[in-house]
Amino acid sequence: MSHVLFGTSQITEDGQLEIAGCLASDLAKEYGTPLFIYDVAKMKEMARGFKQTFDTFGTPHKVMYASKAFSCKAIYQLLKNEGLGFDVVSSGEIFTALAAGIEPSMLEFHGNNKTPAELEYAIDSAVGTIVIDNFNELDIVSRLVKVKNKIQTILLRVTPGVDAHTHDYILTGQEDSKFGFDVKSGQAAEALVKALADNQLIVAGIHCHIGSQIFDTSGFTAATEQMMSLLVDWRHQYDYVADVLNLGGGFGVRYTKEDTPLEPRMYVEKMIKEVKRLSKATDYPIPEIWIEPGRSIVAEAGTTLYTVGSRKEVANVRTFVAVDGGMGDNIRPALYQAKYTGLLADRAYDNPTETVTIVGKYCESGDRLIEDIELPHANTGDIFAMLTTGAYGYSMANHYNRNPKPAVVFVEDGQSQLVLRRETWADLILLDNDLK
Ligand SMILES: *Cc1c(COP(=O)(O)O)cnc(C)c1O
């Protein structure tokens, strides 16, 4: 079997996929397909794992869930109860978080091109922290706090010259990034001087985010070193001491057996030890450490159920098995060849008899969800469960071909709860005006 099950997911004796005590096939019947299912216990476990590691070391911290990975009122509410704050990247995410009852002080606002209107909304809403990305934004925020007579806490986003993807990191690779102030050219220092000169801005510290789906700690270690050395340098040059060191997110998850991420706490432990070691060596007050896990909180908790429709067998080439969703609810395979696995939810123990490609229903040849997966013969009406779909699936969902977005349910202790209802045809024409 090529799949890995997480959290409360298991296969019953008669070969049925069960999540949090709910049979996948029952959920498909009750809510229809395509359907996103989130294992609440798994998300809590991930959130607690990060927090407990900091607590074990007695390290002041904030865990800010990067809500672009999956954003809806229920996820903000769930993770708020776990003591997390939130990284939001648009006025829409701010609006959703506030509608969910999140304290604005628990929000940090990210993005490389926040609009003046979004910045005004954030300041008016008393969003706790704005992560300043560039000079244009610094000017806008300076102007807004003056006009509104407000004090705003900010972080400066810098590109420390560490670019980590999957297994390795490259030094300096990140200079070619649209995000943040470049350190090497002196941009970051210039931004600091400018921000410090504005007495309505509180420069709480600095931020970096070195990549996503990272599997080892070396990139984070390198970034921590670069960031701490920048802070030590700034203390020397500008008499500036930071309260916050935000090291971003990017902790890897297991989509397929080939992925080998570390336990989340390993990344955090390493960061804490590095920060402490470097603080001691340079006699720098240990800053509060912030992290921004997105994918690692929600990816493995998510499963998508689809109903199998048509099959197309091309002799000696490929067998296509089509499902009732696709790139509209999960664009990652089409967008960046993301790999997934899955299983037939009702026949998990049946021996694989064929190698097939799971395709969607969208009018694009690239609408392939999984290439070359070994499955028992999939018949029309079977439920196919695609695993690890909790991150950047629903949040990237779209209306291509005017397909409604799927429903999302949370499951826990044998109970299911609809947290995002399925869109209707009527929803699809909500924005339409008739031609005059
Ligand atoms: C996307 C992003 C994250 C979250 O990344 P994950 O890989 O989902 O953990 C955190 N911080 C920033 C600034 C980001 O852009």
The ligand as an ORCA input file, in Angstrom:
! r2SCAN-3c Opt
* xyz 0 1
  C       3.094     30.606      3.470
  C       3.739     31.224      4.653
  C       3.774     30.544      5.861
  C       3.278     29.134      6.028
  O       4.009     28.223      5.271
  P       3.709     26.661      5.454
  O       4.620     26.024      4.482
  O       2.286     26.454      5.107
  O       4.008     26.320      6.869
  C       4.293     31.199      6.956
  N       4.775     32.460      6.869
  C       4.750     33.142      5.710
  C       5.255     34.517      5.687
  C       4.248     32.557      4.569
  O       4.255     33.222      3.420
*
